[in-house]
Structure formats: structure tokens, C-alpha cells
Amino acid sequence: MQELKPIKEGKVREIYDNGDSLIMVATDRISCFDVILDNVISKKGTVLTQMSKFWFDMTQDILPNHMISVDVKDMPEFFQQEKFDGNSMMCRKLEMLPIECIVRGYITGSGWASYKENGTVCGIKLPEGLKESDKLPEPIYTPSTKAEIGDHDENISYEQSIAHLEKYFPGKGEEYASKLKEYTITLYKKCAEYALTRGIIIADTKFEFGLDENGNIVLGDEMLTPDSSRFWPLEGYEAGKGQPSFDKQYVRDWLKANPDNDFLLPEEVVTKTVDKYKEAFALLTGKEFEENQKLKNDPRITKIGDFLRKTSIDELPQLINVLKGEMSLIGPRPIVDGEIEKYGTNKDKFLSVKPGLTGYWAANGRNNITYSERIKMELYYVDNMSFGLDLKIFFKTIVSVIKKEGAN
């Protein structure tokens, strides 16, 4: 297998040349205030890549994007290693435009600080009387230059963005600047409207664009991830104060509160950050994050639903399926159609056994177990089915239900 080296390393991404395409790997590094922190946020790169894929798929009716595939089987052998699975995206080669296209739908962060000082955000005059976290009458476009690692992005006006683009693309500055502004606001409006239906406010975000071989503008880089956006929960939203978030605002706040940190986060901050990333992924996409296919502390669950889940009363209707002969008392737990491919060459073996009301995985941790470990447990049961094993599972299930183990 040929060892490949990245041709470019960004704050949190590595870019590999793949001939007529590029492979973009989202690492588990995290940056804040344009500095790479010393911590690794486990599975962060996978969340970012899969979330970008979700938004790219949703918005391809507005303009094309650079994504070709996120399946490592479509990539060279070097990327068919576990460390690249899920966090790698094969992309079209683009000539990137030297502008970060920022759009703000709510007033917060540096925008709020600027507004309090002079009533403007990036030079744009806003109505008087706005409160922190207020929704703006219309989204505003506030572009910036793209800085190299170690430097800070510089906010510029729309007119300055025309001049900046003109330097790189003579005769095209105004055309490109106009299209970037239009695409940015159109993308934001569509995605922000959708996110509200999923219980999330997208306060602001940034996009990056490039030119394809025919000179057409194409959406590139990442899209609407916790790294490039501010996500707030809709439930509990109230203007006039800062909002809890699903993004790395938790990291920003900790760094500000601890100025002598040397850009090293405590483990508690790391854990809470990755949990927030996974929670945002699940809410926005409607899919559980693939590490365990379950979302801890799911904000969609009501108090009654939480009680039913933790006591496993919600499983009792499946007794009807047992009586009808469609299920057994003990066996692999049922899965949805989209999960069967995760069993690979063992899917026929898994399907050869009736699903159970409880099973080896369900009695040994349930949602505290990663999905790959769940698969191993379910296949272990299929290979070792016996009356004695069923008896052990039955009694262990009773103990697990009483203790509410793994019932997230």
C-alpha cells in the first residue's frame, strides 16, 4: 500500500491529491480563535464530514458542490483504513475564491459587541433597540478574507470584497462578489428554515466557494457544521441573553474564562463538546450518530417518554409480536433497514434468527455500547445460541431494567 502525504494541512483538515480529485480528511483537532488547540476531540472529524454530506445533498438544487463521495471504498487503498472511515470526503478540484462568506441571522458574538459599541455589524447599520441574540429583520452578509494558519481572518465590507476578488480575478470582482452574496444568503435561508423544524436555530455560519474547470461557482470546503456555525436549541430560546449552543461556543467560553489555559482544554470540556456535536448531528439529520446509533440525553424525549424508555415499558407491545410468532423472547434486537448493511458479510447470519424482545446486547449495556460492539455481541449470540445462554440473558435483563442500565 502506497503511503500518501497531505499536500496541505489546515487548522483541522488535511488535503490529499488524488489525481483528478482531492480527498479532504476532517481530523479530530479543534481550533478556536484561529489557534489549533492541543486536544483531540474523538469522532469530531466524522461528525463534521457526515453533517457536511447531509447539507450538500440537501442544497444541490441551489448550486453544485464539490462532494464526490464519502465512501472510502471509492478512494485509494491508503484511505481504506479505520482512521479515515467516515471522516474523509473525495472532492472535485476547485480554484478556491479568497473570501469567507459569513451570514448572520441573529446578533451574537463579535457582532453583538460591535452593535453595542456603534450600532453596526461589520459596517452594516442595524435597527436600534436590538437585544443580544435577537433575530435580525433579514440575514446580513459579512464577508472576510481567508487567513493562513496563525493569522486572523479580517472582516471586510461587501465593497471591499469586490476589490479583493478583482485583485485575483481581473474583470470578475463585482460578478463574483454579487453571486457569492446571493448564494450565501439563499443557502442560509433554506437551511435555517429546515433546522427550525428540527428544533435548532442556526444563528450564523460561513461558506466557501470555488471555481470549477469551466469557471462556474461551486460550493466547497465544509457546510453548516458545529465548526463553521452557531447552533442554538429552539426550545428555551429567549432574546436578551447568550444562548446555550450545540457548537464549539462551549470551548470559546471556557477559553475566555481561563486566559492562562495554554490552549489546553480539561477532559470535561472535551467530552461535553463532542457530545454536543453528536447531539446536533442527530437532531439535524434525523439519524443517530453511527458510533452507537443512540443519542444520550435526547432533547426530543418528553418526561413521560423518558420514563417509558428507562423502565423499558415501551418494549412491552412487542409481546404481541412474540405471541404471533414474529419475534422470540430472546434473540438479536430488531433493527431498521438502514442498519443491516453494517453487518457486512454477516447480515444473512444475523437475519437467520428471529429478533428478540431482549438479547445479549440489550442485557449487557444497551446504549452504553458502541454500535460496532453491538454487532459483535449480536453475532456472538447467533453463534452460541443455547437454552443456558437464553436463561442468563433473561435474568440479566431483569437486573438491567431494575438498574436502568444503558437506557438512554
N, C-alpha and C positions, 0 to 999 in steps of 0.2 A: 504494500500500500504506500502510495506516494505521500510524503509529509508535506502539507501546504502551510504557508505562512501568510498572515493577513497583509494586504497591500496598504491598508490604512486602519488605524485604530482611533476611534473616537472616545468620548468620555465613558460611554457604556457599550459601545458596539465595535465589532471587528468586521472588516470588509475583505472578502477574498475574491480574487479574479478567477472566473470560470469560463474564460474564452469569450463567447458572445453574451455572457450574462455575469452577474455578480452574486455572491452569496453573502448575505448580511446576517451576522450572528449577534443576537442580543445577549450580552453577558449578564452575570448576576452582580456586577458592580452597580453602585449607585452614586450619582453626582448631585450636588446641591450647591447653589450659589457659584456655579461654574467650576466647582472643585470636585475631583473624584475622591470619595470617602474611602477609608481603609477597610470598611466592612464588605462582606459578601452577603447578599440577600438571596437566600436559596429559592430557586424556581422563579425568581423575578423575570429573568430573560424569557422564559417560556410564556408567562402571563402576558408580557408585552407583545411578543410575536403573535400569539393566538388572538389577542384582542385587536391588533392591527389588521389581521386577516379578516376578522369579523366586520370591521368598518370598511375595509377595502371592498369586500363583497357587496356590502350594502350600498355603497356610493358609486359604483362603476357606471350607473346611469347618468351621473353628473359629468364625470370626466374619467379617462382611463388612469390606472395606477400602475406602478412598476412591478407588482407582485406576479410571479410566475407560479411558484409552488412553495408550500411549507412542508412537503413530504420529503424526508431525507433520501427516500428510495429514488427520487428523481435527480439526486445530486451525486457527485463523485463519491467513490468508496470512502474517502477520508472523512466525510461528514456522516457516514453511517455508523457512528459511534454514539454511545448513550449520551455523552456530554453535549452533542449537537442536536439530539432528537427533541423537537418541539420548539426550540429557540432559534432555528435557522430558517431563513427565507431566501429562496432563489429569486432574483430580481432582474428586470431589464436594465441595461446600462443607459444612464441618462447624463446629460450635461446639466449639473445642478445649478439652479439660479441662486445668486448670493444674497438671498433675503429670507429671513424667518418671518412667516406670515402669521401674526398673532391676532386673534379675535377675542374680544371681551364682551360677554353678555351680561355680566354682573360686575359691580365695582368692589374690588377687594385687593389685598396685597399692596404692591407698589402703586397701583392705580389709585387706591383709596388714600394712600399717603400723599400723592401728588394733588388729588382733588381737595383734600383738607387744606393744603397749602395755598393753591391758587385757582381752584375750581376747574382745573383741566386734567386730562389724562393724555400724556404724550402729545401735548399741544392742542388737543381737541377740547373745546369748551363744552361743558356739560351743564344740564339744568341745575339751578340752585336747590338746596334742601335735600339732596340725596343723603341717605344713611349708609353706613357700612353694609355691604352685601346686598344692597338694593339691585333689583333688576333694572337694566338700562332701557330707555324707551326703544332703542334699536341697538343691535350689536355694533360695536365700533372696531375698525381695522387699525391696528397699531403695529406696523412692521418694525423689524430691527435688522441690523447687519448680523452676519454669521461670524462668530469669533472662533479663532483657533483655540486649542486646549490651553487653559491657563489664563486666557483673556476673557473679558466680559463682552457679551452682546451689547450693541449700542442701539437704543431706541431712536428711530428716525421718523420724520413725517412722511405722509404719502408723497408729497412733492419731492422730498429728498430721496425717496425710494426710486422715483423716476430717474433722477440724476445718477443714482448709484448703479442702476441697471444699464443706463446709457453708456457708462464707462466700459462695461464688459460687452455690451451688445449695441454698438452704434446704430442709431436709427430705429431701435426697437424698445427703448426705455419706456416710453409712455404706453405703448401697446401691451408690453409685458406687465407693467405695474397695474394697469387697468384690469387685465384678466386675472392677475393674482388676487386682487382685492375682491373681484366678483366671485371667483371660485371659493375663496376663503369664507366669505360670508354665507354663500349658498350651502357649502358643506356643513358649516356650523349650524345653520338654522335647521337643516334636515335632521342632523344627528342629535342636536339638543332637544328637538321636539320628540324624537323617538325615546331618548333617555328619560324624559319626564314620565313616559308611560311605564318605565321600568323602575321608577322611584328614585332617579338620580338627576340632579341639576348639574349641567356642565357649565361652570362659571366662566371659564376661559380655556383656550387651547392654542396650539400653534400647528401650522402645516408647513411642509417644504415641498417645492416643486422643481421639476427639471424639464429639459427638452429631449425628445426622442430624436431618432436619426432623421426624421422629416421636419423637425422644428416645431412639433406640436408640444404643448404644455401637458405634462403628466405628473400626477401626484406621486411623491416618493417618500423616502425615509419611513418613520413610524406614523401612526394615526390614532389620535384620541386614546392615548394610554395614560396611566397614572403618572408617567414621567413627563408627559408633554401637556398635561391638562390638570385643571382643578375640578374634582368631582365632589359634590356635596349630596348628602341624603335629603330627599324631598321632605320626608317626614321630619317634623320639628323645625323646618326652615323658618327663620324669622329675621327680617332685616333689622339692622341696628346693632349688630354684633358680628364677631367672627363665627364661622360655621365649622362644625366637625367635618372631616373630609375622608375620602377613600384614596387619596393620593399621597404624595410624599410631603404634604404640608406638616404632618406629624414630625418628620425629620427636620424640616425647616424650623419649626417652633422649638424643638429641643436644642438645635444648634444655636439659635438666638438666645435661649435662656441659659446656655452654658458656653460662654465665649471662649473659655480656656479648654476646649474639648480636643484640640489637635485633630479634628475631623474624624474622630473615632466614636462610634455610637455604642451605647451599652446594649447588651443582648436583648433586654426587654423592648427597646425601641426597634431593633431589627425584627423581632418576632411580630410585634404589632403592625409594623409596616407591611410585611409580606402577607399577613392575614387580611389587611385592608385591600391589597392588590387583588387577592383571590376573591374577596367578597365583591369587589367592583366587577370583576370578570363574570362572576356567576349572575349577578343582577342584570348586567347589561346584555349579556349573550343568551341568558336563559339556560345556560349549561353550567353544571358544576365543574370546577377546575379538575383536570384529569388526574391530579395526584391521588385523590381518593374518591372523586365523584360526589363528594358531600361538602356542604358549606356549614362550618361551625357558626353558631350564633346568627343564624339566618334571620335577617330583619323582616322577612316576609311572613314568618310564622307568628300567628296570634298566640295569646296566652293559653287559650283552650287547645289550639293545635300543638303547642309546646308540651302541654300536659299529656295529650294523647300520644305524642311521639315518644316522650320519655318513659311512659308506662307501657308502651307497645300495644295499647288498646287499638291503635289504628290498624294493626295487623289482623285483628280478630275476624273481619269479614272474609279473610282468605280461608277460614274454616269451611266456608261453603264450597270453595274450590277443592278442598280436601275431600269433602263428602261426595262431590261429583266425580272424583277420581282424576281431576286435572292437576292436582298437587298432592304431595305427601306431607306427613308431619315433619319429617327430617329430610333434608336434601339441599342442594345448592339454592341460594336465594334467587328469586326471579330477577331478570334484567330486562332493560329496554332494547329494542332492535339495534340502536346505535352502539351498544356496548359489546355486542357479540364479536365484532372484528378484533377486539382487544385480546381475545383468547387465541388468535392466530390459528396454528395448525391443530390446536386442541379444542376448537369450537364444537366439532362433532361429538367429541367425548363429553364435553360439558352438556350438550343438548340431549345426550342419550339417557340422562337421568331426570326424572320428574323434579321440578323445583319444589322446595320445601317451605313450610311455614317458619321453620328455623333451620339453621345449618351450622357447619363447622366455623365458617367466618362469622356468622351472626352471634355465635356463643363465645367468640374469642376476640372481642374488641369492637366489632362493627365499624362505626365511623372513625374510630381511633386508628384504623388500619389503612395504609395506603392502598390504592387500587391494585397495584401490581402484587402486593402481598395478599390481597383478597383473592386474586386469581389463583395464586399458588395454593391457598387454603381450600378453595372450592375444588380444585383438581385433585388435591390430596384426599379429600373426602370421596370423590368418584373412584379413585384408585384403591381406597381402603374401606369401602362400604362393608358394614357388618352390624349385627344386632347390638354387640357390645359398644361399638362406637356411637351408634344412634342413642343408646341409653346414656352415655356420658354427655353427649350433646344436649339431650333433653334436660338433664338435671343442671347442667351448666347454664343453660338458657334461663332457667328459673332464677338462679342466683344472679345472672346478669341483669334480668328485668328488675329484680328487687333492688339491686345496687345502681340501676340506671346507667350501666357501663356502656360507653360508646353511643349513647342515644342522643346525638346532637341534632 
